[in-house]
Amino acid sequence: MTLNRRHVLAAGLSVPLALPAIRRSRAAETKVLKVGFQKGEGLLMSAKAIKALETALGPKGYSVEWIEFQFGPPMLEAMRVGSIDVGAVGDTPPVFAQAAHADLLYIGAELGPPQSVLLPPGSKITTLADLKGKKLAFGRGSSGHHFALLVLEKAGLRYDEIEPIYLGPADAGAAFERGAIDAWSIWEPYASLFNTRPGVRTLTTNTEIGQQFSFFLGNGPFVRANPALTSAVLEAFTTAGVYAKAHREEIAGVLGAATGIAPDVWSRGLAQDPFQVLRMDDAITRSQQKVADRFRALGLVPIDIKVSDIVWRAGV
């Protein structure tokens, strides 16, 4: 079972926007909040488990429908067409969605969970600079892709000085086990699933490289029509984050039951997860703009985009 939380950009994000007005206004007329989630996303799984949204929105006359996605890009495509109202993804899928002119808004941020670069048994790599000329695997368009770019910057290496191997977690894990790749840029729980195996080493983590963020996004028409409800959603996510931070073992059990990955693996993976929800501010917006600029510089995003154009701030 995979947790392809956030990787290859779905081709559907390039489809031009052409939505009927009735679809655009659905969220403003209904009393059902549709939330996209991934069953490997700790904070939203915590919110779902403790019914944080249901508790906060029930008195306002709203019920909540949870809709599962394998990873971020399909979730954002569903959000683009109005099939869901809000959801959470890593730092990279929103960049590609904005480049495809999706009418989405950043409504909040979360301090990103741990990321690692793993080395297979027998690896001779000892420094970041040793990645030069090596096969480095990650999901194209994923937060692991962006983390790889940060690692290369830290090492003083250009993108064309490594051999990028675009693989999702399941395929990358198989390639890692048979020694077909030299290094793997990956998130939790995969890092914790592999890094205790004999001979596997961790070259670096984002503790040494730099902070990444995850983001809560909303369908643009929904957010603009429902600012008070959107603020209440963020408050509920904050409540879920506080709960998850204080009950890591319980949430590890929830994630283990949902994913089939042992709770003790999740416990290790969640140990350093900050579970902290943040309001969008200028500093976070600038940080996300740098993500967009990195992908634009590589030609992976076809146009210049301005992240601040799609940032929503409560009360503004």
HELIX and SHEET records of a PDB file:
HELIX    1   1 ALA A   11  SER A   14  5                                   4    
HELIX    2   2 ALA A   21  ARG A   24  1                                   4    
HELIX    3   3 ARG A   26  GLU A   29  1                                   4    
HELIX    4   4 GLY A   42  ILE A   50  1                                   9    
HELIX    5   5 ALA A   52  LEU A   57  1                                   6    
HELIX    6   6 GLY A   58  LYS A   60  5                                   3    
HELIX    7   7 GLY A   72  ARG A   80  1                                   9    
HELIX    8   8 PRO A   93  ALA A   99  1                                   7    
HELIX    9   9 LEU A  128  LEU A  131  5                                   4    
HELIX   10  10 SER A  143  ALA A  155  1                                  13    
HELIX   11  11 TYR A  159  GLU A  161  5                                   3    
HELIX   12  12 PRO A  169  GLU A  177  1                                   9    
HELIX   13  13 TYR A  190  PHE A  194  1                                   5    
HELIX   14  14 ASN A  206  ILE A  209  1                                   4    
HELIX   15  15 GLY A  220  ALA A  225  1                                   6    
HELIX   16  16 PRO A  227  ALA A  246  1                                  20    
HELIX   17  17 ARG A  248  THR A  259  1                                  12    
HELIX   18  18 PRO A  263  LEU A  270  1                                   8    
HELIX   19  19 ASP A  282  ALA A  297  1                                  16    
HELIX   20  20 VAL A  307  ILE A  310  5                                   4    
SHEET    1   A 6 SER A  63  GLU A  68  0                                        
SHEET    2   A 6 VAL A  32  PHE A  37  1                                        
SHEET    3   A 6 VAL A  86  VAL A  89  1                                        
SHEET    4   A 6 PHE A 213  ASN A 219 -1                                        
SHEET    5   A 6 LEU A 104  LEU A 111 -1                                        
SHEET    6   A 6 VAL A 277  LEU A 278 -1                                        
SHEET    1   B 5 GLU A 163  TYR A 166  0                                        
SHEET    2   B 5 LYS A 135  PHE A 138  1                                        
SHEET    3   B 5 ALA A 183  TRP A 187  1                                        
SHEET    4   B 5 GLN A 115  LEU A 119 -1                                        
SHEET    5   B 5 ARG A 201  THR A 205 -1                                        
END                                                                             
